[in-house]
Amino acid sequence: MIYSQKILNSDLLGALVGSLCLIHCLATPLLFVAKACSTSCCSDSPIWWKAIDYFFILISFIAIVFSTKKLIKKWLVIALWSSWFLLLITILSEALGIGLFPTSFIYLPSVLIIAFHYYNIRYCKCGKEIC
């Protein structure tokens, strides 16, 4: 029963961090507009705002590690990790100026991570050591 609490907590953490990440991504364009209206130079976002991306990536990594430890639904393990890697590649691509994806593409992996964590909470409840 203790193991099932860890799974549930890591999924809740993952869904919460994914949701916060999505809010952060949605707020970024608003930050750019507000900054552009308030000053005529430095149209880039503040460093602390960009650092939040890496904080979300780190926390979501930890949540996915704990959520996928003993899942028997292999497709869900693959889906969570694929979504996370897609989010990482999207963030790094934007940070390095590579432009692999359009700016709005970041919403897709964020929403997928939230959805897969929610699915794990809803349908993969643990009654034993293995979920």
N, C-alpha and C positions, 0 to 999 in steps of 0.2 A: 504494500500500500504506500509506503514511503516513496518508492521509485515512481509510482504513478503521479504523486504530487510533484516530483521534480520535472516530469514530462509536462504536466499541466502548467507548471510555473514557467518553464522555458518557452512553451508555446504562447502563453499569455505575454511574456516579455517580448518574444519575437513579433507577435501581432501588434503590441503597443509600440515597439520601436519602428516597425514598418509603417504604422499609421503616422507616427511623428515624422518619419522620413518623408512620407508623402506630403504632409502639411508643410514641411520645410521646402520641398520641391515646388509646391504650389505658391509659397510665399516669396520665393526668390524673384520671380518677375516683378512682383509688387515692390520689392526692395529696390530693384533697379530703377523702376519708374520714380519712386520717391526720391532716390538719390539723384537721379538725373534732373528732377525738378528743383532740388534744393541746391545743387552746385553745378558748375559748368565744367569741372574737371573730375578726373578719377571716376570714370563710369564703371569701374570694376567693383565687385562686392568686397566687403571687408574680409580680412584673413580669418577672423574668428567665425564668420558665417560659412566660409569654405571648409573650415576645420570640422564643422558639425557633420559634414558628409562622411568623414573618416571615423568619427565617433559612432555614427549610425552603422557603418559597415562593420566595425569591431563588435559592437553589441549584438548586431544581428548574426554575426559569425558565431558568437558564443551561444546564442539562443538556438541556432540551427544544430550546433554540435550536440547540445544536450537533448534537443527534440528528436534527433535522428539516431541516437545511440542504439536503441533496441527496437526500432520499428521493423515490423515484418512486411509492411507494404513498401517494397523496394521502389515502386514508381514514385511514392511520396518522398522518399529520401533523394532520389534523382531530381525530382521536381524542385524541392527546396534548395538543393545545392546548385542546380542549374540557374535558378532565379537569382541566387546570391552572386554567382559568378557573372551573370549578365549585368547585375547592378554594379558590381565592382568594375567591370570593363567599361561600362557607361560612364561612371564617375571618373575613372582614370583617363578615359578618352577625352572627356570634357576638360579635365584639369591640365592635360598635356597639350590641348589644342589640336588633337588629331582629327576630331570631327567624324568619328566612325558612325555615329548615330545622330539623328536630329535631337535638339535639346529636349523636346517633349517626350522622347523615347524613355526617359528615366522613370516615367510613371508606370510603364508596363511591368518591369521587374519588381518595383515597390508593391504594386497591387497584387502581383502573383505571390510574393512572400507573405503578405497579409492573408490572402485567401488560403494558401496551403497550411499556414499555422492554424487558421480557424478550422479548416477541415480536420486537421489532426486533433484539435480540441474536441470537436463535435463528434467525430466518427471513429476515432482511434483511442478510445478510453481503455485504460489498463485495468485489468482485473487480476492480472498475474504479473510475473516479472517481465514477460515479453509482451509488448503491445501489438 
